[in-house]
Amino acid sequence: MTEFDRKVQEASERLNRSVANLAASLEKETAELVTYLNDEVVPAARAHSSKALRVASEKLSQFADFLETHQKNS
């Protein structure tokens, strides 16, 4: 294996690890978002729909910021 091939392989492995870590993080964050929506937003929406929608909007905005931040870092 040439030095170039070894460096390409190492870079590919680092990229694969980074993508795997990002995917795991996104899965965790998505699961937490779904849990939050189910446990907090849905019941509140039934009781106080307009206020709950504002809270959901804020949380979704935060999640979008999180995704953008991690997308820029990749």
C-alpha positions in Angstrom: 0.0 0.0 0.0 1.4 3.3 -1.0 1.7 6.3 1.4 -1.0 8.1 -0.6 -3.4 5.1 -0.4 -2.8 4.8 3.4 -3.5 8.5 3.9 -6.7 8.3 1.8 -7.8 5.3 3.8 -7.2 7.1 7.1 -9.1 10.1 5.9 -11.9 7.9 4.8 -12.0 6.2 8.2 -12.0 9.6 10.0 -14.8 10.8 7.8 -16.8 7.6 8.4 -16.4 8.0 12.2 -17.5 11.6 12.0 -20.6 10.8 10.0 -21.4 7.9 12.3 -21.0 10.2 15.4 -23.2 12.8 13.8 -25.8 10.3 12.9 -25.9 8.9 16.4 -26.2 12.4 17.8 -29.0 13.3 15.4 -30.8 10.0 16.3 -30.5 10.8 20.0 -31.6 14.4 19.6 -34.5 13.4 17.4 -35.6 10.8 20.0 -35.5 13.4 22.7 -37.5 15.8 20.6 -40.2 13.2 19.9 -40.3 12.3 23.6 -40.6 16.0 24.5 -43.4 16.5 21.9 -45.3 13.5 23.2 -44.8 14.2 26.9 -45.1 17.9 27.0 -46.4 19.5 23.8 -49.3 17.2 22.9 -51.0 17.4 26.4 -50.4 21.1 26.5 -51.7 21.5 23.0 -54.9 19.9 24.0 -55.3 22.2 27.0 -53.7 25.4 25.7 -53.2 25.0 22.0 -51.9 28.4 21.0 -49.3 28.5 23.9 -48.2 25.0 23.2 -47.7 25.7 19.5 -45.5 28.6 20.4 -43.4 26.4 22.7 -43.2 23.7 20.0 -42.1 26.4 17.5 -39.3 27.5 19.8 -38.1 24.0 20.4 -38.2 23.2 16.6 -36.2 26.4 16.0 -33.6 25.3 18.5 -33.5 21.9 16.9 -33.0 23.5 13.5 -30.2 25.6 14.9 -28.6 22.5 16.3 -28.8 20.8 12.9 -27.3 23.8 11.1 -24.5 24.0 13.6 -23.6 20.4 13.2 -24.0 20.6 9.4 -21.5 23.5 9.3 -19.0 21.6 11.4 -19.1 18.5 9.2 
